[in-house]
Amino acid sequence: MFEEFISLFKTEFYLEIWGYLKATWPIWLPFFFVSLFLNTWFSYKRRAWIKSKGSMLLEIKLPRDIARTPQAMEVVLGGLYEPVVGSLTDVYINGRVRDWFSLEIVSLGGEVKFFIWAFPHWKGIIESRIYAQYPGAEIFEVKDYALDVHFDPTKMDIWGATTKLNKADAYPIKTYIDYEMEKGGKEQEEIIDPIMPLLEQLGSLKPGEQAWIQILIQAHRGEGIRDIRVIAKPDWKDGVKKEIKNIIEKESFVKPQKPAKDKTATVPFLTFLTKSQDKTIEAIERNAAKPAFDAMMRVIYTAPKEPEGLFDKMKIGGILGSMRQFGSLNLNGLRPDWMTSIDYPWSDFRDIRKKRGQRTLLDAYKRRSFFNVPFKHLHGKPYILTTEELATIFHFPGAAVTTPTLTRVPSKKASAPSNLPM
């Protein structure tokens, strides 16, 4: 049987391939080893650089009364836009990478908290930006909540997912501007905050259950030699122009007319766009003017196996469903790209694939690793979210959000009177 199997590779086709490889090995073999060496070198140096920088997790306790719209958070996030990589020496010798951040909304047994993960040298900038926009907020450097969860499939159930956009990056999601939240002067009961369903769903978790939403962001830029790219990668603005052109030329009812051969004749550039198409182009252009980030959103839900029934699969659908209000048919939206669950149980012997996926996703979450080693582009590709889109998904809600388990500062701070006796 074995000899018959080997004989399959002794045909003329495979003999010609083997002869070609033998004849050309002085060309391709050095390239193979050079590529292997460089990949190992950059992986090693980047791991060392990331480890040397350390990390911090900041918890933000919200003021009891927030009169600011999500535009305030957009200003905060604008301060995190840092597309600079460094010199060639930094990149190729020291292993430097672009700084990245993690915006996190977490429910620990129903208690909803906001966190920002970053390198320690960003602490002052983050604090000053938040205090400037939210004077009553309190910021604490805390222990990482994710480190308390250890993967043990005999004692816990875990579900996780990565996400992607429904359409091309050029199309924005439905943002707070579409909800008219940027217009001040509204009563709290008149405000429709798209983050409400998500916070209410997170607040409904029982003691022992945990749900984590992690939005990893890194300043977007056109990539080249400083990003260890032989072939340059342009930024996302080329895709924006392409999508607008596609709407005008292919989706309009009256197609644009070609210029006449007689250059003296005037032929108008006629289009007939619907109101929806016109608003779509307006939203694309407005969004393209904002600072853009490479992004990836992860979702994890976990609960112990005891008591039985605590892990509720309906909570998974509730968390995913509570993100639908960020989507629109004529714009964009978020949806799952990869999930730890297996569609067909018989395709996964003893849940080996499922457990491996759960373990790696949990480890990647703890490391906040996606843009670089050791979990570069794990289960997905980065997509573009601007400061406007990010501020819609991650912002501090006002009094209109009445989730009782949302962590807020218990009382409003005020400065001491100036005439107090010394």
Buried (B, 14 or more C-beta within 10 A) or exposed (E): EEEEEEEEEEEEEEEEEEEEEEEEEEEEEEEEEEEEEEEEEBBEBBBEBBEEBEBBBBBBBBBEEBEBBBBBBBBBBBBBBBBEBEEEEBBBEBBBBBBBBBBBBBBBEBBBBBBBBBBEEBBEBBBEBBBEBBEBBBBEEEEEBBEEBEBEEEEBBBBBBBBBBBBBBBBBBBBBBBBEBBEEEBEEEEBEBBBBBBBBBBBBBEEBBBBBBBBBBBBBBBBBEBBBEEEEEEBBEEBBEEBBEEBBEEBBEEEEEEEEEEEEEEEEEEBEBEEEBEBBBEBBEBBBEBBBBBBBBBBBBBBBBEEEEBBBEEBBEBBBEBBBBBBBEEBBBBEBBBBBBEEEEEEBEEEEEBBEBBBBBBBBBEBBBBBBBBBEEBBBEBBBBBBBBBBBBBBBBBBBBEBEBBBBBEEEEEEEEEEEEE
